[in-house]
Amino acid sequence: MLHHIEIYVSNLEKSTQFWDWLLTELGYETYQKWDKGISWKYGDTYIVFVQTENRFMDITYHRCRVGLNHLAFHAKSTQQVEEITAKLKDKGINILYLDKHPFAGGKDYHAVFFEDPDRIKVELVSPKI
């Protein structure tokens, strides 16, 4: 079981705004907060976002490089996936594979794929349909 994951971000304020509403929708609660970072917790697992130091900002994130490709979260239902999709659109957040939504992952895979402020791909997937 995953204990925690820590992700460095280019703009902590923008990332906090993005992740706070999403993680709160998914049942996470704010866990830790300090000048250079913030975390949210669900059960015994937490996710941490830390401001990248300026000296490391020259190389931006790309999901096809070595390292993290995306984060996938469980949705409670297909309805929750669609509710979050509507909120993403309202917020102007880039939804990936919109032409195949909600089955971009396959005909029996109901999900929405989108990007955070650093273009980290995020997936919200409903229980098996």
C-alpha atoms as one frame of an Amber mdcrd trajectory, in Angstrom:
protein
   0.000   0.000   0.000   1.232   3.482  -0.861   2.218   5.583   2.168   2.715
   8.935   0.419   3.895  10.569  -2.766   5.743  13.885  -3.025   5.616  16.003
  -6.171   7.652  19.122  -6.833   5.752  21.904  -8.622   6.728  25.079 -10.466
   4.172  27.330  -8.745   2.908  26.191  -5.359   0.085  28.750  -5.261  -1.376
  27.642  -8.614  -0.921  23.979  -7.748  -2.588  24.464  -4.367  -5.622  26.113
  -5.992  -5.909  23.272  -8.509  -5.339  20.344  -6.167  -7.315  21.671  -3.191
 -10.699  21.634  -4.929 -10.035  18.300  -6.658  -8.706  16.423  -3.645 -11.454
  17.861  -1.431 -14.040  16.596  -3.946 -12.432  13.156  -3.660 -12.579  13.100
   0.144  -9.018  14.170   1.000  -8.403  16.594   3.855  -5.632  19.150   4.228
  -2.925  17.440   6.274   0.219  19.584   6.465   1.006  23.120   5.353   4.262
  25.087   5.437   5.899  27.902   3.431   7.176  25.649   0.656   4.584  22.887
   0.603   1.196  21.417   1.346  -0.268  17.938   1.659  -3.671  16.269   1.673
  -4.519  12.979   3.351  -7.050  10.224   2.708  -6.970   7.421   5.243  -3.327
   6.584   5.878  -2.118   7.840   2.490  -1.116  11.388   1.705   0.018  13.405
  -1.289   2.530  16.242  -0.917   3.269  19.176  -3.236   6.483  21.152  -2.738
   7.687  24.336  -4.435  10.654  23.586  -6.716  13.745  25.682  -5.981  14.602
  28.260  -8.660  17.896  26.519  -9.455  15.956  23.460 -10.675  13.316  25.291
 -12.733  15.254  25.184 -16.029  13.907  21.753 -16.998  10.131  21.518 -17.020
   8.044  18.419 -16.434   7.036  16.147 -19.295   5.126  12.928 -18.679   6.961
  11.064 -21.452  10.377  11.522 -19.808  11.726   9.074 -17.259   9.628   9.388
 -14.112   5.987   9.892 -13.309   3.526   9.606 -16.206   0.259  10.322 -14.398
  -1.743  10.060 -11.207  -4.984   8.051 -11.248  -7.661   8.441  -8.586 -10.739
   6.351  -7.826 -14.110   8.027  -8.336 -17.104   6.905  -6.295 -19.245   6.518
  -9.414 -19.621   7.334 -13.100 -21.788  10.245 -11.954 -18.873  11.674  -9.952
 -16.633  11.414 -13.022 -19.174  13.411 -15.025 -19.699  15.974 -12.250 -15.942
  16.549 -11.982 -15.690  16.713 -15.790 -18.262  19.526 -15.804 -16.335  21.391
 -13.094 -13.077  20.952 -15.023 -14.704  22.513 -18.084 -16.124  25.377 -15.994
 -12.652  26.051 -14.593 -11.066  25.998 -18.071  -8.849  23.039 -17.191  -7.418
  21.156 -20.160  -9.262  17.859 -20.599  -7.282  15.285 -22.546  -8.748  12.936
 -25.170 -12.030  14.867 -25.134 -13.017  13.316 -28.467 -13.027   9.882 -26.764
 -14.446  10.945 -23.391 -15.488   9.174 -21.220 -14.047   6.010 -22.776 -10.516
   7.159 -23.706  -9.181   4.248 -21.631 -11.330   1.675 -23.448 -14.980   0.745
 -23.952 -15.396  -0.580 -20.404 -13.274   2.106 -18.732 -15.191   5.251 -17.704
 -12.770   8.054 -16.808 -11.710  11.629 -17.383  -8.112  12.604 -18.120  -6.839
  16.144 -17.573  -3.746  18.170 -16.662  -2.659  20.065 -13.574  -0.856  23.448
 -13.824   2.480  21.706 -14.536   0.820  19.490 -17.165   0.975  16.410 -14.953
  -1.691  14.092 -16.329  -4.431  13.274 -13.839  -7.040  10.566 -14.260 -10.281
  10.065 -12.399 -11.719   6.605 -13.030 -15.097   5.241 -12.013 -15.633   1.785
 -10.556 -15.946  -0.985 -13.165 -19.026  -0.586 -15.296
